[in-house]
Amino acid sequence: RLKLEGSEAALRELTASMKAMREEKEGKDEAIERLTQQVADLDEEVQDLTERKARMRDQFENERSELSGVLTVFRKERKKELAAREMVLREEMEGMEEGADELREMLAECEEELREETARAHQLELSLHDANAELAESR
């Protein structure tokens, strides 16, 4: 009977030990499930972030390309505008040069007329001097 009691006690101990091991295993299984779900959630978040990064990169490239196109058009328009302004300034300079040439010609004509008038005035002065001398002699 002692053996039987010892066997029953050992059996109860084994049963309690197995029950504790089963509970521990269930706890570990639950922890593994939670961790597995967290890993799956993190994988999904990483995938979402990777897709978002790709979309943002595509958007950036599209905007950069669009801005590059706008800048190219702006540069062409600016170049045309500057060329037009340069042409207007060149025409104005040519007009000013022509005006300056006309003024030089007019100045040369005026200087020539002044020389002629000065020569006539000098001639008249000499004639007046001669007339005064004759008048003085005739007195």
CYANA upper distance limits for C-alpha pairs under 8 A (distance plus 0.5 A):
  1 ARG  CA      5 GLU  CA      6.65
  2 LEU  CA      6 GLY  CA      6.50
  3 LYS  CA      7 SER  CA      6.42
  4 LEU  CA      8 GLU  CA      6.48
  5 GLU  CA      9 ALA  CA      6.51
  6 GLY  CA     10 ALA  CA      6.49
  7 SER  CA     11 LEU  CA      6.40
  8 GLU  CA     12 ARG  CA      6.57
  9 ALA  CA     13 GLU  CA      6.58
 10 ALA  CA     14 LEU  CA      6.51
 11 LEU  CA     15 THR  CA      6.44
 12 ARG  CA     16 ALA  CA      6.48
 13 GLU  CA     17 SER  CA      6.41
 14 LEU  CA     18 MET  CA      6.40
 15 THR  CA     19 LYS  CA      6.47
 16 ALA  CA     20 ALA  CA      6.59
 17 SER  CA     21 MET  CA      6.59
 18 MET  CA     22 ARG  CA      6.41
 19 LYS  CA     23 GLU  CA      6.63
 20 ALA  CA     24 GLU  CA      6.57
 21 MET  CA     25 LYS  CA      6.48
 22 ARG  CA     26 GLU  CA      6.60
 23 GLU  CA     27 GLY  CA      6.60
 24 GLU  CA     28 LYS  CA      6.64
 25 LYS  CA     29 ASP  CA      6.47
 26 GLU  CA     30 GLU  CA      6.59
 27 GLY  CA     31 ALA  CA      6.67
 28 LYS  CA     32 ILE  CA      6.53
 29 ASP  CA     33 GLU  CA      6.65
 30 GLU  CA     34 ARG  CA      6.69
 31 ALA  CA     35 LEU  CA      6.58
 32 ILE  CA     36 THR  CA      6.36
 33 GLU  CA     37 GLN  CA      6.58
 34 ARG  CA     38 GLN  CA      6.64
 35 LEU  CA     39 VAL  CA      6.59
 36 THR  CA     40 ALA  CA      6.67
 37 GLN  CA     41 ASP  CA      6.55
 38 GLN  CA     42 LEU  CA      6.55
 39 VAL  CA     43 ASP  CA      6.50
 40 ALA  CA     44 GLU  CA      6.67
 41 ASP  CA     45 GLU  CA      6.68
 42 LEU  CA     46 VAL  CA      6.53
 43 ASP  CA     47 GLN  CA      6.62
 44 GLU  CA     48 ASP  CA      6.63
 45 GLU  CA     49 LEU  CA      6.58
 46 VAL  CA     50 THR  CA      6.51
 47 GLN  CA     51 GLU  CA      6.67
 48 ASP  CA     52 ARG  CA      6.54
 49 LEU  CA     53 LYS  CA      6.44
 50 THR  CA     54 ALA  CA      6.74
 51 GLU  CA     55 ARG  CA      6.67
 52 ARG  CA     56 MET  CA      6.56
 53 LYS  CA     57 ARG  CA      6.54
 54 ALA  CA     58 ASP  CA      6.63
 55 ARG  CA     59 GLN  CA      6.55
 56 MET  CA     60 PHE  CA      6.47
 57 ARG  CA     61 GLU  CA      6.60
 58 ASP  CA     62 ASN  CA      6.56
 59 GLN  CA     63 GLU  CA      6.56
 60 PHE  CA     64 ARG  CA      6.44
 61 GLU  CA     65 SER  CA      6.46
 62 ASN  CA     66 GLU  CA      6.54
 63 GLU  CA     67 LEU  CA      6.47
 64 ARG  CA     68 SER  CA      6.48
 65 SER  CA     69 GLY  CA      6.72
 66 GLU  CA     70 VAL  CA      6.70
 67 LEU  CA     71 LEU  CA      6.44
 68 SER  CA     72 THR  CA      6.59
 69 GLY  CA     73 VAL  CA      6.73
 70 VAL  CA     74 PHE  CA      6.54
 71 LEU  CA     75 ARG  CA      6.52
 72 THR  CA     76 LYS  CA      6.73
 73 VAL  CA     77 GLU  CA      6.62
 74 PHE  CA     78 ARG  CA      6.44
 75 ARG  CA     79 LYS  CA      6.45
 76 LYS  CA     80 LYS  CA      6.69
 77 GLU  CA     81 GLU  CA      6.57
 78 ARG  CA     82 LEU  CA      6.53
 79 LYS  CA     83 ALA  CA      6.56
 80 LYS  CA     84 ALA  CA      6.63
 81 GLU  CA     85 ARG  CA      6.69
 82 LEU  CA     86 GLU  CA      6.47
 83 ALA  CA     87 MET  CA      6.64
 84 ALA  CA     88 VAL  CA      6.77
 85 ARG  CA     89 LEU  CA      6.61
 86 GLU  CA     90 ARG  CA      6.46
 87 MET  CA     91 GLU  CA      6.61
 88 VAL  CA     92 GLU  CA      6.62
 89 LEU  CA     93 MET  CA      6.53
 90 ARG  CA     94 GLU  CA      6.63
 91 GLU  CA     95 GLY  CA      6.61
 92 GLU  CA     96 MET  CA      6.59
 93 MET  CA     97 GLU  CA      6.52
 94 GLU  CA     98 GLU  CA      6.62
 95 GLY  CA     99 GLY  CA      6.56
 96 MET  CA    100 ALA  CA      6.45
 97 GLU  CA    101 ASP  CA      6.57
 98 GLU  CA    102 GLU  CA      6.68
 99 GLY  CA    103 LEU  CA      6.62
100 ALA  CA    104 ARG  CA      6.59
101 ASP  CA    105 GLU  CA      6.71
102 GLU  CA    106 MET  CA      6.61
103 LEU  CA    107 LEU  CA      6.46
104 ARG  CA    108 ALA  CA      6.54
105 GLU  CA    109 GLU  CA      6.65
106 MET  CA    110 CYS  CA      6.54
107 LEU  CA    111 GLU  CA      6.49
108 ALA  CA    112 GLU  CA      6.59
109 GLU  CA    113 GLU  CA      6.58
110 CYS  CA    114 LEU  CA      6.44
111 GLU  CA    115 ARG  CA      6.62
112 GLU  CA    116 GLU  CA      6.68
113 GLU  CA    117 GLU  CA      6.48
114 LEU  CA    118 THR  CA      6.34
115 ARG  CA    119 ALA  CA      6.50
116 GLU  CA    120 ARG  CA      6.65
117 GLU  CA    121 ALA  CA      6.45
118 THR  CA    122 HIS  CA      6.49
119 ALA  CA    123 GLN  CA      6.53
120 ARG  CA    124 LEU  CA      6.48
121 ALA  CA    125 GLU  CA      6.50
122 HIS  CA    126 LEU  CA      6.69
123 GLN  CA    127 SER  CA      6.60
124 LEU  CA    128 LEU  CA      6.42
125 GLU  CA    129 HIS  CA      6.50
126 LEU  CA    130 ASP  CA      6.55
127 SER  CA    131 ALA  CA      6.50
128 LEU  CA    132 ASN  CA      6.53
129 HIS  CA    133 ALA  CA      6.66
130 ASP  CA    134 GLU  CA      6.67
131 ALA  CA    135 LEU  CA      6.55
132 ASN  CA    136 ALA  CA      6.53
133 ALA  CA    137 GLU  CA      6.69
134 GLU  CA    138 SER  CA      6.55
135 LEU  CA    139 ARG  CA      6.97
